[in-house]
Amino acid sequence: METIEMSKMAAYKLSSREQEVVSLLVKGMKIKDIASTLNIKSNTVSTIKKNIYYKLEVRNFVDLLKITLEHSV
């Protein structure tokens, strides 16, 4: 599965699972669809998303998208 450039996102100390979730979120997938794709529970995806927002110090999806765009090739 394609993830956002590993070295850039690794600087934010995101785990590989968090990087996967970021990639799927910015592709427009919903929590339920991400859970199905990764074969995990929706609550788990929500927790991962919360942790991503905390680590990247973002408050919403638009801020997350800005960061991913700034750090993509």
C-alpha positions, 0 to 999 in steps of 0.5 A: 500500500502506498503511503506518504513519503516515509522519511518525511512522515517519519520525522513526525514519528508516525508509525507505519500504521499511522502513515497508512491511515494518513494516506487513506484519509487524504485519499478521501476514505471514510473511517468505516472504509479504512477499517474495512480496508485494513481489517481493523475496527472503526474505533481503532481507526478513530483512535489512530486518527486522534493520535495522528492529529495530536502528533502532527499538531493539527485540529482538522482534516484541512490542516492534515491535508496541508501537511501531507501536501507540503511533505509529498514529492 
